């Protein structure tokens, strides 16, 4: 079994805050049901990461791939795609 290391906090790059206009567009870009679906997909990923101690941010390709491979036997392709988008 592979072991994934957590990224040191020093490697995380702070993100600049969104302008008011950008925030407004982002908040209105998706329906509430879509936002809830992404929130649930993200929660699924972070819960999956916590059990073995994987870092959810930044999500490495190896961690995201392992997560999706694990869900491939129980989720439909559209659900896997949503989870991939939510993980980023």
C-alpha positions in Angstrom: 0.0 0.0 0.0 1.3 3.5 -0.9 1.8 6.1 1.7 1.2 9.8 0.8 2.9 12.5 2.7 1.2 15.7 3.9 2.4 18.9 2.2 4.2 21.2 4.7 2.2 24.3 5.4 5.1 26.4 4.2 4.5 25.1 0.6 0.9 26.4 0.5 0.5 29.6 -1.4 -2.0 32.1 0.0 -4.8 33.1 -2.4 -5.7 36.7 -2.9 -9.2 37.7 -1.9 -11.8 38.0 -4.7 -13.1 41.4 -5.8 -16.7 42.1 -5.0 -17.7 41.6 -8.6 -15.8 38.3 -8.9 -17.3 37.0 -5.7 -20.8 38.0 -6.9 -20.3 36.1 -10.2 -18.9 33.1 -8.4 -21.8 32.9 -6.0 -24.4 33.2 -8.8 -22.6 30.8 -11.2 -24.4 27.6 -10.1 -27.7 26.5 -8.8 -28.1 25.8 -5.1 -28.5 22.1 -5.7 -25.2 22.1 -7.7 -23.4 23.9 -4.9 -24.8 21.3 -2.4 -23.6 18.5 -4.6 -20.1 19.9 -4.8 -20.1 20.5 -1.0 -21.1 16.8 -0.5 -18.4 15.6 -2.9 -15.8 17.7 -1.2 -16.9 16.4 2.2 -16.6 12.8 0.9 -13.1 13.5 -0.3 -11.9 15.2 2.9 -13.4 12.4 5.0 -11.7 9.8 2.8 -8.4 11.7 3.2 -8.6 11.9 7.0 -8.8 8.1 7.6 -5.3 7.3 6.2 -3.9 10.8 7.0 -3.7 12.1 3.4 -3.6 15.9 2.8 -6.7 17.1 1.1 -5.1 20.4 0.2 -3.2 20.5 -2.0 -4.7 17.4 -3.5 -2.0 15.6 -5.3 -2.8 13.6 -8.4 -1.9 10.4 -6.6 -4.3 11.1 -3.7 -7.1 12.2 -6.1 -6.6 9.2 -8.3 -6.7 6.8 -5.4 -9.9 8.4 -4.1 -11.6 8.2 -7.5 -10.4 4.6 -8.0 -11.9 3.7 -4.6 -15.2 5.2 -5.5 -15.3 3.7 -9.0 -16.9 0.5 -7.8 -19.8 2.2 -6.1 -20.4 5.5 -8.0 -21.6 6.2 -11.5 -19.3 8.1 -14.0 -21.2 11.4 -13.5 -20.7 11.1 -9.7 -17.0 10.5 -10.2 -16.7 13.5 -12.6 -18.4 15.7 -10.0 -16.0 14.5 -7.3 -13.0 15.1 -9.6 -14.3 18.7 -10.3 -14.9 19.3 -6.6 -11.4 18.1 -5.7 -10.0 20.3 -8.4 
